[in-house]
Amino acid sequence: MVVFALAVLAKPVMSLLGGYSGEKAVLAGQLMALLGICVFLYAVVQFTNAVLQANGFANLPVVNMLICGTMKLLVVFILVGNPALGIAGAPIGALIGYFCIGALNIFSIRRVVKEKPALVMNLLRPLIPALLMGGAVFGTYEALLWLLGEGTSNIILCGGPIAVGVVIYALSVVVFKTITREDCLLLPKGEKIAKLMGL
C-alpha cells in the first residue's frame, strides 16, 4: 500500500513535508516515487530472506546481499557521477540493488528449498488490493487537481486521496482474503477488528 501511495502522491507529499516548490518539488517527487518502488522490492527481499532462513539456509541471504550490495555501490557511483542523472542515480542504484537481491533469493529458494512456498500467490494476494488502492488514490488526486486547480493546498491533495485509498484498501483486503480472521486476532483488540471487517 505504501509503495503506490508514495509513487502516486510523491510530488504533493514532498511539497507538503519538505516545503519544496517548482523544479525542486518535481525532482523530489521523482526521487520519492523511485524510493516508493524500493519499498516493495525491500518487502520481497525480507520475505525471501525469511523463507531461506526458516529452511536452514541463513548464509545464502547474507551472500546474496554482499554480492548485490557491492554491485549497488558501483552502480550508484557511476550513475551519480553522470551529469544527466546526478542525485537521481542514488534511488536508481537502490532499486537495482533490491531487485537483484530479491531475484537471487528467489533463485536460491528454487534451487535449495525442498518444499517451495507459493511465492507468486503470496505476492499477488497483497498486490491486487494495493493496485486497486493505487488506482483510487491516483484517480482522486487527478480529480482534485482538475476540480480545484494547481494552486490547491497540498494538505487537501494528500489527505483526500489517502482517505479514499485507505477505504478502498480496507475493502479490498477483505474481498480478496488478503487478511484473515487469524491475522486480525494477532493484533491488539483483534476480535473487534475482525468483527468490524466481517471476518
DOKOL-936520 format. One record per residue (C-alpha): residue in one letter; x, y, z. Coordinates in steps of 0.001 Angstrom, whole numbers, plus 524288, in hexadecimal, padded with zeros to 5 digits. Each point is the difference from the previous one (the first is absolute). Layout:
<nodes>
AXYZ...
</nodes>
This chain:
<nodes>
M800008000080000V80ADB80979803C0V806D57FD987F300F7F4DB805067F7AAA7FCA980B328091CL80E17804BF7FF81A800B77FE617F145V7F317806C37FCE6L800C080AD780A2BA80EB6801F47FFC9K7FFB280E207FB4CP7F5668055B80932V805847F84C80B8EM80DA4805817FDDBS7FA6380DA17FDFCL7F84D7FEB780C9EL80A8F7F9F280897G80C1E805F67F9EBG7FAB380D2D7FBEFY804FB7FE2A7F21CS7FA62807467F466G80246801207F166E80AE77F7A97FA41K804877FBAF80D75A7F2817FA72802E9V8000D7F89B7F30CL80D8A7FA4C80291A7FCBD7FC8480E1CG7F37D7F9797FB54Q807527F7F07F5F0L809D37FB7980A33M7F5137FC918097BA7F8B77F85F7F574L80C247F7D27FD40L8021B7FD8D80E79G7F1B17FC1A8010FI802947F4BE7F69AC80BB17FC6080876V7F6947FDC380B62F7F9487F51C7F85CL80CF17F9DD7FBFCY804D6800E480E04A7F3D47F8A080475V8030C7F5557F5FFV80DF07FF5080530Q7FB487FEAC80E0CF7F6257F57F7FC5BT809CE7F7F17F843N80A46801CC80AAFA7F66F7FA5D809E4V7FCFD7F44E7F73EL80E697FCB47FE6DQ80307801DD80E6DA7F4587F7C28043CN804EC7F4DF7F776G80DB18003C805C1F806E7808197F59EA802BA80C43807EDN80D08801FB7F928L7FA47801667F24EP7F8D680CF080235V80C75805B3805BAV807FF7FBC67F42AN7F5B08052B7F6ABM7FF9980D078071BL80ED48013F7FFA5I8005A7FD5B7F15FC7F4E7809417FCABG8041A80A34809F6T80D52800F87F992M7F9898011D7F2BAK7F6C780A8980534L80B7680838804C1L8065F7FF3F7F29CV7F3478038B7F917V7FD9780B9380912F80DFD804BA7FE35I7FEA67FF877F12CL7F242805B27FF16V801B780B04809D2G80C4C804037F8B6N7F800801497F385P7FBC580E537FE99A7F3857FBD27F90BL7FB7A7F88480C1FG80723805C480B9AI7F9427FD4580CF9A7F58D7F7E77F90CG80A6B7F5787FE7CA7FF307FCD480E97P7F1E27FAE58004BI802147F96A7F2C7G80BA97F8D3805CBA7F7F77FC3380BEDL7F51A7FAFB7F742I809787F7BC7F7FBG806767FAF380C66Y7F35A7FB8080680F7FB2D7FA177F343C80C607F7F17FE92I7FFC27FB5E80E2CG7F1DF7FBB77FE81A802EC7F9347F318L80BAC7F8C0805C5N7F80E7FC1A80BF5I7F50B7FAAC7F777F809F97F88E7F7D0S805E57FA8380C91I7F2A07FBC4804F4R7FD3F7F8FE7F332R80D267F948800B5V801727FBC080E3DV7F2B580018806D9K7F9137F2E47FEF7E7F2398044F80388K7FF1080C567F7F6P7F64380A568049BA7F5D3805A27F6C1L807D180C527FD60V7F742805287F52BM7F36B7FE8E807C9N80615805B280C44L8042780BF57F83FL7F3748017B7F81DR7F6B97FF9A80B95P804D780CDD805BCL80382805A87F2AAI7F236800257FA58P7FA018083380B0EA80BD3808F77FF6BL7FE12802067F153L7F19A80306801FAM803768097480AD2G80A6B8064C7F764G7F620801DA7F51CA7F6458062580965V80A6A809168059CF8047D804147F271G7F212802407FB4AT7FC8A8080A80BF8Y80C728080F7FEE3E7FDB7802EF7F197A7F1B18032F80297L803B8809AD80AB5L80A07806677F722W7F5ED8011D7F51AL7F57380567808F3L8082D808D9808AEG80BDD803597F7AFE80EB67FFCD801F0G7FFDB809E680B0DT7F8617F6EF808F9S805817FDB380D97N808F37F429800C3I7F8CF7FBE780C51I7F3A57FE0C7F7D2L807717F9BB7F4B4C806347F63C80972G7F52D7FE1E809F6G7F4B47FDB57F694P806627F5507F7D3I805B77F96380C14A7F2A27FF788069DV7F9E57F9FB7F3C7G80B827F6A37FEA2V7FEB77FB1D80E01V7F1997FCD27FE03I8025E7F9137F2F7Y80B767F85380593A7F8607FBD080C20L7F4C57FB167F789S809317F9457F65EV807A57F84280A21V7F3337FA4B804DCV7FA7B7FD157F27BF80C957F98D7FB2AK8027B7F95680D32T80D4F8066A80125I7FDD4800D980EA7T7F97F7F51380799R7F9567FF2C80D3DE80C197F95D80565D8085080B8F7FB8DC7F6D98097B806C7L800807F87080CBCL80E9D80271800A7L7FD4780EA980138P7FC0F8074880C5DK7F1227FF6F800E1G800947F6A47F485E7F29C7FA4A802FEK7F98680D427FE55I807C0802D07F39CA7FBF67F2DA7FA47K7F1B080298802F3L800E480DB27FA42M805DA7FA5A7F372G7F6097F5027FF8FL80A097F519801A3
</nodes>
